[in-house]
Amino acid sequence: MIDFVRTAVFGNAVSAVLVLIVLFSALAGAGRGATGSARQLIRFAADTAMTVLAIAIAWKAAAALSPMLADWLASRGIRVPAGEISAPRQLYYTAVTSLRDFPLMRGALLFFLVYLVVRSLLGSVSFLFGGGLFGFRRDSGARNGPGLASLSSLTGAVLGAVTGVGRAILFAAALFVYTALFPQTAASDYIKESRIYQMGAERIVSPLAGDWLQSRLPVFTESVKGEMSRILQRRYEVEDATVPGNIAQAAAKITANEDTDEEKARALYEWVGTRVRYDWTKYSLYVDRRVWKEQTPEDTFRTREGVCIDYSRLYAVMARSVGLDVRVVTGLGADGTGGYGPHAWNEVKLSGQGWIPLDTTWVSSGGNWFNPPNFAATHIPDNQI
């Protein structure tokens, strides 16, 4: 038994933290005595109940308010204005149009706001009407002799340990959520090695949550990743809404002899892919020192250098200037050695074909990267990662 406890606790930091939560709560309870620990236990239970109630109310309210907010924003007819706009206005249009178009972002914001309001109201009600509930008289054990004082401390330690167990369960529940969200990480593997965590997760957290967390949260996480990618795309759409005159003139000249949208899209793909050089200095600066040099499509057009996101943004600006519907896509691209790395490319909407992918960055490496049949084998969008 001793060997089991030693291995379970000291062999894993997660187990040690769970045990220390209970131990420190018990020691604090012994110091507070019976009445102080009882007050603390009741407060902990009430606080937990109010938090759960606030989450439930916020969840339902966000689901009901989200479509109403989307309809209201749509009715405002908000559009990114033509011409150059300041950075604060770029941020405003990115945020407002994202709230209008992206349900997860909208729901998360509403949930957070409603939760704060409900939790504050419940806390105020508890403060106003909880005086009698929490208004225990001070412990008189020390005044009535050492025997009663010892009994009060012992009772306080037991009540403190009960409070500690509740806190440990909440901590284990948070770890359970993390492992459900990120099951393939090294941290999740380490958490699952904790025997004490395993017992709490299997006997308490999992039965209470059912299979909802493990079945729904990973799907929700993937949806969040996809929406974050689209929000990033929206940022580029807003920032690059204004097409500089020299870029628009170049795009018009490149596509002057092309009749269909596909011909225009391909002509711009070939031009960007062959005229822009890959900026290996910028790449190395980011990979080695995590220093990112932001540049606009106009910078890329002027210097004829950039990395994948710069190729993609320049293509998008040129394509929009000739009337094409285009977007920037971020995700992972094959690195040629069997692995994948961060990458960006484009999708353009063609009549009768829908959205088709293309990669101007890879033109110089050879091959056809304008809607080839094997594109999906080498490019993984964020919403599929």
N, C-alpha and C positions, 0 to 999 in steps of 0.2 A: 504493500500500500504506500509506504514511504517513497519507494522508488518510482511508483506511478506518479505521485504528486510532484516529486522533484523533476521528473521528465516532462510532465504536463505543463508545469509552471515555468521552470527555469530554462526549458529547452526552446521556448518560443516567446517572443516579446509580447505578442498579442495576449497570450495566456497570462503573462505577468501583469499586464495592464488591467485585465479583467479582475484578477485577484486583488490588486492594489486598490481598485475602486471600492470593492467591498470592505477591505481591511481599513482603509482610511475613513470610510463612512462609519464603520463600527467604532473606531477610536474617537472620532468626533462625537458620536452619539454618547459614548461613555463620559466625555467631558461635559456634554450638555445635560446629562441626566435624563430621567424618564420623561418628565413633562416636556422638556425642550426637544427631545428626540421624537416624541409623539407629534408635537407641533410640526417639526420638520418633515416627518413622514406624511402627515396630512397635506401639508403644503406641496410636497413633491407629487402626491397622487392627484391633487386638485390641478396643479400646473400641467401635468401630463394629460389629464382629461380635457382641460381647456384647449391645449395644443391640438389634440386629436380632433376635437369638435371644430376648432377654427379651420383646420385643414379640410375636413369634410364639407363645411359650409363654403369655403373658398373654391373647392373643386367644383361643386355644383353651380355656384354663382358664375365662375369663369366659363363653364360650358354654356350657360344660358346667355351670358353677356357677349361672348365672342362674336357670334354671327350678327348681333345687333350693332356692335362697334364696326365690323367689316362693312355692313350696309351703310352706316352713317358716313364712314370715310369714303366709300365709293360714291356716295351722293354729293360729296364735296367737289368731285371732278379735279382732284389734285394731279397736276402734270408737271414734270420737270420743265422749267422755262427755257426757251431758246436763249442763246448767248451765254457769256461767261458768268458764273455765279460764285460767290465767296465760299470759303470752307465751312463756315457755320450753316449756310443755306444748303450746301451739299449734304451735311450731316442731317439737317432737318428733313430734306426730301428722301434721303435714304431711310431714315427712321419711320417716317409717316407712310411711305409707300410699302415698306416692309410690314408694318403693322396691318395695313390694308390687305396685303396679298399672302401673308404667311401665317397660317392659323396657329402653329405651335408657338411662335414668338408672341403672337397676340394673346393666346391663352395663358402663357407663362407670366406675362406682365399683369394681366387681370388677376390671376391667381395670387401673385405676390401682393398686389395692392389690397385685394379683398381680405387676404389673410392678415395683413398688418392692421387693418381697420377692425376686423372681428376680434383678433387676439387682444387688441388694446381695449375694446369694449368689455370683453369678458374679464380682463384683468382689473378694469375699473369697478365692475360689479362685484368681483371677489373682494376687492379692497374695501368697498363700502359696506357690504353685508357680511363679510367674513370675520369681523371683529370678535363676535361671540364664538365662532368656530375655532379660531386660533388663539383666543384670549385666555389661555391657561395661566393659572397663577404660577409664580416662580416656585421652583422645586424647594421644598422645605426639608429635604432629607438631611442636609448638612447641619441644620439647626436642631434636628431631633436626635442626633447621635450618629456615630460612625457606622452603626449597623444599617440604619436606614439609608445613609449616604452610599454605602457599598451596594445595597440592593438597587438604589436608584441608578447608579452608574452601570450596574450589570444590565438592568432593564433598558437603559439608554443605549448600551452597546448592542443589544439584540435588535432594538428598533432601528438603530443606525445601520446595522448590517442588512436589515430588510430594505431600507432605503437604498443602500449600496447595491443590493441585488437588482433592484429596479433600474438603477442607473446603468449597471453592467448590461442588463437586457437591452436597454436603449442603445448602448454602444455597440452591442452585438448586432442589433437590427440595422444600424448604420453600416456596419461592415458587410452584412448580408446583402444590403442594397448595392454596395460597391461591387461585390463579387458577382452579383447578377448583371450589373451594367457592364463590367469589364472582366468577363470570365477568363480571358486568355492572357492576362497580365501576370508578371512575376509576383506582384503584390497580392493578387488574389490567391495564387498558389500558396504563398506564405501564410496568409490568413487561414486558409483551409487546413494547414498543418497543425493549427492549434487545437488540441483535444478539447479544451474547455469551450472554445468557440463552437466546435462541431457539436458538442452536447447541447449548448444553448440554441444553436441554429436548428438542429434536428428536432429537439423536444419542445421548444417554445416558439421561436420566430417563424419557422416554416409552417407549423400547424395553424398559427394565427393568420398568416398571410396566404395560406394555401399555395397554389402554384402560380398565383397572379404575378408576383414579383419576378420569378424566374422565367415565366413565359411572356409577359408583357413588356417588362423593362428593356430587354435587349432589342425588341422591335421598336420601342419608343426611342431608344438611343440611336438606332440607325436612322429613324425619321428626323431626329434632331440634327444629326450630321448632314443629312441631305438638305435640310432647311438652312443650316448655317452656310452651306456652300452656295445656296441660292441668294442668301443675304449678301454674301461677298460679291457675287455676280451683280447684284443690284447696286452695290457700292460703286463698282466699276462703271455700270451703266450711267449712274448719276454723275460721277466725276468726269466721264468722257462724253457727256451729252453734247458738249460744244465741240464741233469739228473745226479745227483751224483751217483757214482758207487754202494754205499751201497743200495740206493733205487732201482736202476735198478736190482741188484741181488735179492733183496727181491721180487720185482714184478715178475721176471722170475721164482723164486721158487714157488710163490703163484699160478701161472698160468701154472706150468709145466705139470699138468695132464689134462688141459682143451684143447679141440680141436677147438671149434668155438669162434668167437669174442664175442658172447653173453655170453658164459661160462666164458671167461676170464674177461669180464666186470663185471659180477656178482660176481666172486670170489674176485676181487679187491674191489668191493663195500662192500662185507661182511667183508673183512679184515680191511679196513679203518674204517668202521662203528663200529666194535667191539674192535679194538685195540687202537683207539684214544679216549681220554676222553675230555668232554667239559670243557673248561677253564672258569669257572664262575668268577674267579678273573679278568681275562682280560675283560670279558663282563661287569662287574660292574665298572671297571676302566673307560671304555669308556662311559657307560650310565650315570654314576654319575659325572664324572669329565671331560669327553670328551678328555681323553688321550688314544691315539691309540698305541698299541704295535705291530709294524710290525714284521712279522716273515716269514721266507722262508719255502718252503716245507721240506727242510732238517732239520730246527728247529723243525717242527711238527713231523717229523719222529723220531727225536732223543728224544724229550721230551714226545711224545705220548699225547700231549695236544694242544688244539686250539679251535677256534670258527668256525662258518660255512665256512668262506672264507678260513680258513686254511685247514679244511677237504677237501674242493673242490679243492684247488690248489695241495694238496698232491695226491689226486685221479687222477687229470689230469696228473701230472708228471709220476706217476706209470703206468697209462694206455698208455701214449705215448711211454713209454719205451718198451712196448710189442707190439707196432705197431697199437694201436687203435687210431682212430681219435676222439678227445674229446675236450670239451670246458667248461669253467667256465661261469655260468649264475648268474647274480645278479638281485634282485628284491625284492618282498615282500613274506613272508611266514606266514601262519596262526599261531597265538600265542596260540591257544587253548581256548581263552576266547571270541571268536567272532571278534577279531581284527586281524591286520596284522602288522608285523614289518620287518625291513631290513633283508634280508636273501641271502644266496648263495647256489648253488647246481651245478650239472653237467648235460651235455648232451653228449651222446656218439653215434657215427654213426655206425649202424649195417647193414650188408648186407641184403637187402630186406625189411628193416624196417625204414630206414632213421635215423633221430636223435631221440633218445629216452631219457627221463629224468630219473634221479636218485638222491637221496638225502642221502648221507652217514651220515650226521649229525644226522638225525632222526632215524637211525637204533636202537640206544640204547633206544628210546622211544617206540619201539615195532611197529609191522606192517610191511608191505612190501612197501618199497619206491623205488623199482627198477621197473620203468615203470608201476605203478599201474594204473587202469582205472580212479581213482579219483585224479590223481596228479594235474591237472590243477585247481581243486577246492581249493587247499591249497597253490599253488605256482603261483605267478603272475610275469612274467618277466618284466624288466624295460620298454621294448617296448610295453607293454600292460597296463601300469599304467596310 
